[in-house]
């Protein structure tokens, strides 16, 4: 057997190399490739790479017709004879093909007696098909499984060979059964990777599951499932034309679309298949009438133009790019680990067009749940239970996707839900309550000697920073990189809040190296409350190779205009269009946003016309043409001078006879100008052409747009355009069309050309990569991230790249990752001048004036869109944008704000969100800047403007919605409307904002729900009790382990929260309910015991300590009255789950042994007017807030305006508000003659 195997292996290798032998026809080469593939497929000694290589050759050659003469001429056998020989070897080798362990004499595996499996004809398994995936699996690919993770029960051992044979025999249920044991293992230990063969296998598995669902009647919608089956088929068996044709027929054949829902489904399914497989394949069986009906449905669904619907090919060519753009954006969002909710919101614009009605409804449900999850993760006070509930919802809706029969939702929505689940998991890991140490790490040097000699040691040094509010203890940093064999750890004993420390991880070199490496860094730590935290980060590093940077390297990214054709990227189509216009003797006006590259495009166009055609060309900036009085004649004579200079440079001697322009009377320029133009026309040779451009034409003063001078100017420009030897180009921003429209009857023959942002990331990649090819290597995710942040705007991409280049040079790195792009974007957001952005709100038909009222109002609107969208740049409600804008521009009218919003939308600075009542910033980088340096810059503008109020104290609806989420008090939901009404009682915006800051700290950190008390605070109290000395005196019963000699002291009044706490404490401390006693019965109960007695005087909350002090004094008096012997035998534990401050726990002097205990100590953080609380940004804010709270408090509770104890604690319980909280929160009364309605009125 081994000799035969070696022979077959060598024969297969010979066949593989023979494919390239000269003198063979394509069909003969294909016969050899197919035979090599079959041989490698059955050999146990062949590797997956060899099998994949043979299959790749066969796929490359496929597509030609073959017959047996091709096989006989190359192999001496017909195809059937060769297959029989190979199958015989396969039977003899048995399972050695897969594991190389079973001998021929071993009996074949037997199916269980009760197995439903049927015998099917054996079909050779393709080389690419294997369920032995490499590890670790890709969770985003695993998320696309079309079976619920908990719904696949394991059975008999899986066999991919038997599954394949059953599949080829159309026994899909049996094929799925053969795989069920393997599929039940889907999880962190088994699943697909992103490799080509793994993805092909994965799609075949999904195909089997979908077809089995159809076969067994489990499919929710047959058409949808057959459509999905087509998509899976295209990815795993693209050459099986018969199966594809039959599946397509079942998906869209005889489709009756007689209502809106069925028409939408027909449009969606056919569009998806056409975009994936081509209209020739998908619609081959359709009649012309059916195709016409389908085009009509497509036109309504996808807003196709009349030209698009004239033919099926044109319609398909229009739909396919839309489909690919929408799905690619969803895919990149999942891979970029961007906000899943934001990606789904973006997808609600175009992606949903390719969904049927049921899928659309399911998509909206996914969006809603993802938004809930995002809010839960983003709120500081989120509890574990909140996160767990959101996670459960995400898992459930993902299971719905798995059962939906929709490959589209599974492929592009399910990975985003997986990301949302990952975000929830991360939040649950790092969630603390009152103690939140938060660690982050960064490399001290991104250059690491990965290529050091094998076995040698080197160190990777990190800086660890604690940005939390508590000490991190027992810090462990684990660094992993599988390809380099890195898996090492290092420790820190502790790290205080706000501190930074270096930590070095020692690594043993493996002898292999990679140029760029992503290190997975997992940091684990705990805190004083024994909470456990874990955070995983990925950092980019490079091998410590010779540095490519030179001391004289200059930043290649310049924000100036471009004249060299080689530096202009992404504008080939625009150049070609303009060149064609010039060749056809047409004139044009070029319009687009400022800084989109219009001037650079024009300069390159003029240079290309000079170099390739020999024409004269020149660019005249408007600023150089107008004199102090800004007369039309100034522009005309400057333009004629520009024409003369360009013509003399291009045509030399023939222009010597043309005199300079005689500027006799600029107010009557037409006659002199026309006389001069006739002279030029006679002097120029017949083939001569002059191209002249006027830049910044949108900045014409108003009197040159409308009025007598404007009429004369534009009439002259029309005569200029009519000259056969001259092309005129005017260049301006997006307001230029309105200027042209004002004189449309004079310039109606000038062709508009719009220059927009880069539509394709390919252009972005060219802009970023071309100037840096010798220094930087851009990974695709980095390009995608830059393209998203800048929305393809070349100016902002250059601004971002300029900063990124500097960062990479400073760290001597050369491989750019997505995190590098984000770091550069953050730097731009922090530091960039408003000069880069001011045109966004200040540009208008009246010119660029950032101090004008319209500019100030528009800036407030734009800033409000960013502010209301928050850090996630979520869609902002228009009514909230208007309200926040008016907080800055208090005199702004509704009409002004509406006009500003309309202007921003028409200029495409903002766009409509998923619903018509929401707005999104078109360029995300602008929003990031407005939330940072932009906000500060506009504050400065508002401070000196008579129109605005300089303040950043804004409370948005989203702020209140976030606080009201899951906020209950006294058994009722506290809505954002109640929060807003309570805040409005404080008066102006400044006072409301101060109150809001206190409320936010109370709810996010100081709000204790019943669940939080039971699940978090009570266990902490029990843990603390377990550390006391009193534990030495406790005696437990032998069987039940209940405490024999411990009593829980009953106190408080009926109906208060203490009673519920006592009930929970009996279970937590293992105290029988019979041992929950009133102090008065203690002497009788204690005397029945032979041991020492332990008394627990515990509460849910201790604020000022007054109540517990009274109860403790009463208890000690009773013990003292029992006699001296009992004084020594009684031990008292006094404390609470939540304690305002350790000093507030009572302590009564005397001989009785008393220990104090607390679960959570709130401390200074919850005393808002303490300098260390961090509630307010400045001392002035803190003083103003204290004065305001005291003033109102005196009207409500004169003796205790800041609550009992005078500390205005920021704490709240679900069923009551403590009285040492400021009365503004809990006391009903009258303030300055007006009723005061508290937010959390005290129950008792």
Secondary structure as GFF3:
##gff-version 3
##sequence-region A 1 1244
A	DSSP	alpha_helix	2	18	.	.	.	ID=ss1
A	DSSP	alpha_helix	26	42	.	.	.	ID=ss2
A	DSSP	alpha_helix	48	61	.	.	.	ID=ss3
A	DSSP	alpha_helix	68	75	.	.	.	ID=ss4
A	DSSP	alpha_helix	79	93	.	.	.	ID=ss5
A	DSSP	three_ten_helix	94	97	.	.	.	ID=ss6
A	DSSP	alpha_helix	139	142	.	.	.	ID=ss7
A	DSSP	alpha_helix	160	168	.	.	.	ID=ss8
A	DSSP	alpha_helix	172	183	.	.	.	ID=ss9
A	DSSP	alpha_helix	196	215	.	.	.	ID=ss10
A	DSSP	alpha_helix	222	236	.	.	.	ID=ss11
A	DSSP	alpha_helix	241	252	.	.	.	ID=ss12
A	DSSP	alpha_helix	260	277	.	.	.	ID=ss13
A	DSSP	alpha_helix	279	282	.	.	.	ID=ss14
A	DSSP	alpha_helix	288	302	.	.	.	ID=ss15
A	DSSP	three_ten_helix	308	310	.	.	.	ID=ss16
A	DSSP	alpha_helix	312	335	.	.	.	ID=ss17
A	DSSP	alpha_helix	340	350	.	.	.	ID=ss18
A	DSSP	three_ten_helix	351	354	.	.	.	ID=ss19
A	DSSP	alpha_helix	357	378	.	.	.	ID=ss20
A	DSSP	alpha_helix	384	403	.	.	.	ID=ss21
A	DSSP	alpha_helix	407	412	.	.	.	ID=ss22
A	DSSP	alpha_helix	414	430	.	.	.	ID=ss23
A	DSSP	beta_strand	439	443	.	.	.	ID=ss24
A	DSSP	beta_strand	447	448	.	.	.	ID=ss25
A	DSSP	beta_strand	457	466	.	.	.	ID=ss26
A	DSSP	beta_strand	472	481	.	.	.	ID=ss27
A	DSSP	three_ten_helix	482	484	.	.	.	ID=ss28
A	DSSP	beta_strand	486	495	.	.	.	ID=ss29
A	DSSP	beta_strand	500	508	.	.	.	ID=ss30
A	DSSP	beta_strand	516	526	.	.	.	ID=ss31
A	DSSP	beta_strand	532	543	.	.	.	ID=ss32
A	DSSP	three_ten_helix	565	567	.	.	.	ID=ss33
A	DSSP	alpha_helix	572	583	.	.	.	ID=ss34
A	DSSP	beta_strand	588	591	.	.	.	ID=ss35
A	DSSP	alpha_helix	598	613	.	.	.	ID=ss36
A	DSSP	beta_strand	616	621	.	.	.	ID=ss37
A	DSSP	alpha_helix	622	625	.	.	.	ID=ss38
A	DSSP	alpha_helix	632	651	.	.	.	ID=ss39
A	DSSP	three_ten_helix	652	657	.	.	.	ID=ss40
A	DSSP	three_ten_helix	666	668	.	.	.	ID=ss41
A	DSSP	alpha_helix	670	683	.	.	.	ID=ss42
A	DSSP	beta_strand	690	695	.	.	.	ID=ss43
A	DSSP	three_ten_helix	697	699	.	.	.	ID=ss44
A	DSSP	three_ten_helix	702	704	.	.	.	ID=ss45
A	DSSP	alpha_helix	708	721	.	.	.	ID=ss46
A	DSSP	beta_strand	726	732	.	.	.	ID=ss47
A	DSSP	alpha_helix	736	742	.	.	.	ID=ss48
A	DSSP	beta_strand	751	754	.	.	.	ID=ss49
A	DSSP	alpha_helix	761	770	.	.	.	ID=ss50
A	DSSP	beta_strand	777	778	.	.	.	ID=ss51
A	DSSP	alpha_helix	780	790	.	.	.	ID=ss52
A	DSSP	alpha_helix	794	810	.	.	.	ID=ss53
A	DSSP	beta_strand	815	816	.	.	.	ID=ss54
A	DSSP	alpha_helix	818	831	.	.	.	ID=ss55
A	DSSP	three_ten_helix	834	836	.	.	.	ID=ss56
A	DSSP	alpha_helix	839	842	.	.	.	ID=ss57
A	DSSP	alpha_helix	853	869	.	.	.	ID=ss58
A	DSSP	beta_strand	876	877	.	.	.	ID=ss59
A	DSSP	alpha_helix	878	888	.	.	.	ID=ss60
A	DSSP	alpha_helix	894	906	.	.	.	ID=ss61
A	DSSP	beta_strand	910	912	.	.	.	ID=ss62
A	DSSP	beta_strand	918	921	.	.	.	ID=ss63
A	DSSP	alpha_helix	924	930	.	.	.	ID=ss64
A	DSSP	alpha_helix	933	943	.	.	.	ID=ss65
A	DSSP	alpha_helix	957	964	.	.	.	ID=ss66
A	DSSP	beta_strand	968	969	.	.	.	ID=ss67
A	DSSP	beta_strand	972	973	.	.	.	ID=ss68
A	DSSP	alpha_helix	976	984	.	.	.	ID=ss69
A	DSSP	alpha_helix	989	1004	.	.	.	ID=ss70
A	DSSP	beta_strand	1007	1008	.	.	.	ID=ss71
A	DSSP	alpha_helix	1010	1012	.	.	.	ID=ss72
A	DSSP	pi_helix	1013	1017	.	.	.	ID=ss73
A	DSSP	alpha_helix	1018	1025	.	.	.	ID=ss74
A	DSSP	three_ten_helix	1029	1033	.	.	.	ID=ss75
A	DSSP	beta_strand	1046	1049	.	.	.	ID=ss76
A	DSSP	alpha_helix	1057	1069	.	.	.	ID=ss77
A	DSSP	three_ten_helix	1073	1075	.	.	.	ID=ss78
A	DSSP	beta_strand	1076	1077	.	.	.	ID=ss79
A	DSSP	three_ten_helix	1079	1081	.	.	.	ID=ss80
A	DSSP	alpha_helix	1082	1086	.	.	.	ID=ss81
A	DSSP	beta_strand	1093	1102	.	.	.	ID=ss82
A	DSSP	alpha_helix	1106	1121	.	.	.	ID=ss83
A	DSSP	alpha_helix	1124	1129	.	.	.	ID=ss84
A	DSSP	beta_strand	1130	1139	.	.	.	ID=ss85
A	DSSP	three_ten_helix	1142	1144	.	.	.	ID=ss86
A	DSSP	beta_strand	1153	1161	.	.	.	ID=ss87
A	DSSP	three_ten_helix	1163	1166	.	.	.	ID=ss88
A	DSSP	alpha_helix	1179	1196	.	.	.	ID=ss89
A	DSSP	beta_strand	1212	1213	.	.	.	ID=ss90
A	DSSP	alpha_helix	1223	1226	.	.	.	ID=ss91
A	DSSP	beta_strand	1229	1231	.	.	.	ID=ss92
A	DSSP	beta_strand	1234	1236	.	.	.	ID=ss93
###
